Structures are given as structure tokens and as C-alpha cells.
Amino acid sequence: MIPFIDLDKQYISIKKEIDNAIQNVISQSAYIQGPFVKTFEENFSEKLGIKHCIGVTSGTDALTITLKALNIGIGDEVITAANTFIATSEAITINGAKVIFVDNDEYFGINTKLIEEKINSKTKAIIPVHLYGQSVDIIKIQEICRKYNLLLIEDCAQSHFATYNNQYTGTFGDAAIYSFYPGKNLGAYGDGGAIITNQDSLAHKIRMYCNHGSPEKHVHLIEGTNSRLDGIQAAILSIKMKYIDVWNQKRFEAAAKYIKNLSKCNNIILPQIRPLSSHVFHLFVIRCQNREKLQKYLLENNIQTGIHYAKALPFLDCYQHYNHKTSEFPMAFKNQDELLSLPIYPEISDEQIEIICNTIMKFYSL
Ligand SMILES: Cc1ncc(COP(=O)(O)O)c(C=O)c1O
């Protein structure tokens, strides 16, 4: 079986370091906050060239807490992509704001040409999502945010260290969020997330909020919550940070092999690389004819695949009350029946890629 993702292969390759790191946390009983979290936060923000990184429990919490700290709530509207994971829109509505979806472009990013028509006096922020590992046209979004005085929060859950115009995603806006869910390019061994920002007061507020509104023991300036990256996850992430550039490069090379091998297959549309963007290929997503049959055929031939995502957000049951029409989001609507994610990870072999490509071509020649 060629698995969709192979976390064990990666663990085996760094087993000694990971086991030691976990053992160190246990020896020091540094489970909550403490030196391992501090070191990881420093490593992460230093690599990004950002002043503050606050480790939290998940990417979902990172989004929800960032919006809360930026006072986004009832009566506000927040613009985001129609084609993303539900965590992005949940964070908006859970804070009491209204989510305004925008269709995607041919690179699967939010279509910047369609954003301005959705802005009104209630609009407070834009959350672009660097989906599948590739930056959106973030400079254009930065310009829009400046023009209309909107907050910019980047969702980098899938784009660890991807760049646009040689600048890391996550460093363009007021704040950015990351997920360290195990399958992410930089993944923990459980849930984890982070918020980054250059703004001192925002960082202070977020850090306090994530720790029950407490800047120091027995002092609670505001009511907050418990959302802290734990020591074991932070220690694991610090080890993995040493390899992230090499791993991202390997993902890129794997994608290049797919693109080369599948370029002659007329039944699929390969992912395109946006000008000025470096792609870290969190996912390798093709658009294909007869998606369900192809997926079934691949599985019969021992190849696991994924679908990201089976329904664009405006068409999910939980957003039926918005009464969105499919014609409002033609790209997202069309894509949802065509998208297929092929296995991609740093450890995937040339041979595995070849088998997958040959099986796809065989399917279309039947
Ligand atoms: C685009 C996007 N945003 C947010 C999240 C939420 O991250 P987490 O699973 O760590 O809560 C995810 C996770 O899959 C995601 O893909």
C-alpha cells in the first residue's frame, strides 16, 4: 500500500533525537509552558523574522484567539476563502462575526479580483489562506487592507515557510496562525498551533488570554482560556525545525516528478505555481475527470488519496442559512467534484511516484 501520508517513516529517520527530546521534557517535568516551549517559540519567530510567537493548543484555537484579541465580534464581517478548511470560518462565526466567502482563482487561492466588491462598512478583516502550501497574491491583499483600513490575518496552517516575493507567508499582515497537526509540513505528535505577530501589545494580550488572562501568578487582568502548546510537542517541533527546509525541498522535488510524469495526461489539470510564489506542497492536488472512479481505482491498486475538500464552505450544511447559490462561487463549486490529493511527503520515493503516475495513466487509457 502507498499511504496518503507516512508519518512513521519520518519518525524512524529522526527517532533518536525525538526520543531524547521527549525524555528530556519528562526528566524536567516541563510539561506546561517552560523552557521547551520558550525555545521553540524563539526558534520559530527567529526563522520567520517576526518579533513574537505564541504557542497554542491548535491552529483552530490560534485563529479564534487572534480574532478575539483583535476585537472582532458581533456586527463585524470578515472575508475569507470559499475553499478552505472549516476551521478558518469557524473562528469568525464563533466570535460572533459574519463570514463573507470569496471564490478562488486558478491557483486555489482567494481571488483577489473579487474581494473589493465584498467590502462594506462592517468589514473588519481579511483572512487569506495559503492553501495546499502556496501563497495567495498576498501583496495585493495587503494593498486592499491598507486601502480600506482592514486587519490582515494570514492562515498559514498549510504553508510553513512558503514565500511570496522572497518573503515568508505569515509575515505580511497584523498576525498569522499556524497549525502543527501531525500531518502538516511541520507537524507535532498531537495537536498544536501558534500565533505570530510583530505587534507587542497584541502579543501580550494573546499570551495573557491563552493563559487565563494571567500575566503572572494570581493576577487575572481579563478572563481568558487555557490554550498552551505543551512541552513535549514544543520539544518535538524544535527537533523537526532543523529539517523543515530540507523536507519542504523534498516535497517540491516530489511535486516536480509528479508534474513531469503526468504532464502528458490530458484528463487531469496539474497544480500551477503562482508567479513570485514558492510552493511547499503541503498537498499535491490535481483536478481530474471521473474523480470518484479514479480514486476507487487507485485504492484498488493500493494507492491512498485524499479530497481537500469535498464541499466548498458555502455549500456545507452548517452554512445553509446564508442561502448561498452555486453561481456565486463557480470555481469552488466546479473544483469540489474534481479535486484529488495524491500522496506527498518528504519520504515518498521516486518509485512510489512512478507507480502512482502509471496507475493514473492506465486508468484513463482503459
Ligand atoms: C487552512 C487551515 N486552517 C486552520 C486549520 C486548523 O488547524 P488545527 O487542525 O491545528 O486546529 C487547518 C487544519 O487542518 C487548516 O488546514
The ligand as an ORCA input file, in Angstrom:
! r2SCAN-3c Opt
* xyz 0 1
  C      -6.314     26.047      6.402
  C      -6.420     25.537      7.797
  N      -6.711     26.411      8.790
  C      -6.814     26.011     10.076
  C      -6.636     24.704     10.433
  C      -6.834     24.284     11.849
  O      -5.703     23.710     12.422
  P      -5.832     22.612     13.608
  O      -6.201     21.319     12.989
  O      -4.443     22.584     14.188
  O      -6.815     23.117     14.566
  C      -6.315     23.767      9.451
  C      -6.096     22.341      9.807
  O      -6.246     21.443      9.049
  C      -6.213     24.190      8.101
  O      -5.906     23.332      7.110
*
